[in-house]
Amino acid sequence: MALIHTQYELFYVAMIFAGGLFIGYARWRSGSVLLAFVMHATWNLIALTETALWAGGHIPG
């Protein structure tokens, strides 16, 4: 699924892929999709926060 993120440079696609492997491993080890959901939501919240800080506190939309 990392290849869907074509707007990113290869480095960031690799980071997304590695994150997906980590979240997938956590799902496999825990046996719960809830953990994977929370990890993914946290990842997205961090990315949103970084974007907001980079944009001077203005989130487009």
C-alpha positions as CSV (number, residue, x, y, z in Angstrom):
1,M,0.0,0.0,0.0
2,A,3.0,2.3,0.4
3,L,3.2,2.6,-3.4
4,I,-0.2,4.3,-3.4
5,H,1.5,7.4,-1.9
6,T,2.9,8.5,-5.2
7,Q,3.0,12.2,-4.1
8,Y,6.0,11.4,-1.8
9,E,9.7,11.0,-2.6
10,L,11.1,7.5,-2.4
11,F,12.5,8.1,1.1
12,Y,9.1,8.8,2.4
13,V,7.5,5.9,0.6
14,A,10.2,3.7,2.3
15,M,9.2,5.2,5.7
16,I,5.6,4.5,5.1
17,F,6.4,1.0,4.1
18,A,8.5,0.4,7.2
19,G,5.7,1.8,9.3
20,G,3.3,-0.5,7.7
21,L,5.5,-3.5,8.4
22,F,5.8,-2.4,12.0
23,I,2.0,-1.9,12.4
24,G,1.4,-5.2,10.6
25,Y,3.9,-7.0,13.0
26,A,2.1,-5.5,16.0
27,R,-1.2,-6.7,14.6
28,W,0.1,-10.2,14.1
29,R,1.7,-10.4,17.5
30,S,-1.2,-8.9,19.4
31,G,-3.9,-10.7,17.4
32,S,-6.0,-7.5,17.6
33,V,-6.9,-5.1,14.9
34,L,-7.6,-2.5,17.6
35,L,-3.9,-2.0,18.3
36,A,-3.1,-1.6,14.6
37,F,-6.0,1.0,14.4
38,V,-4.7,3.0,17.3
39,M,-1.1,2.9,16.0
40,H,-2.3,4.1,12.6
41,A,-4.4,6.8,14.1
42,T,-1.5,8.0,16.2
43,W,0.8,8.0,13.2
44,N,-1.7,10.2,11.3
45,L,-2.1,12.5,14.3
46,I,1.7,13.0,14.5
47,A,1.8,13.7,10.7
48,L,-1.1,16.2,11.0
49,T,0.6,18.0,13.9
50,E,3.9,18.2,12.0
51,T,2.1,19.6,9.0
52,A,0.2,22.2,11.1
53,L,3.4,23.3,12.8
54,W,5.2,23.5,9.5
55,A,2.4,25.6,8.0
56,G,2.4,28.0,10.9
57,G,-0.6,26.5,12.7
58,H,-2.9,26.7,9.7
59,I,-4.4,23.4,8.6
60,P,-5.8,23.7,5.1
61,G,-9.4,22.5,4.4
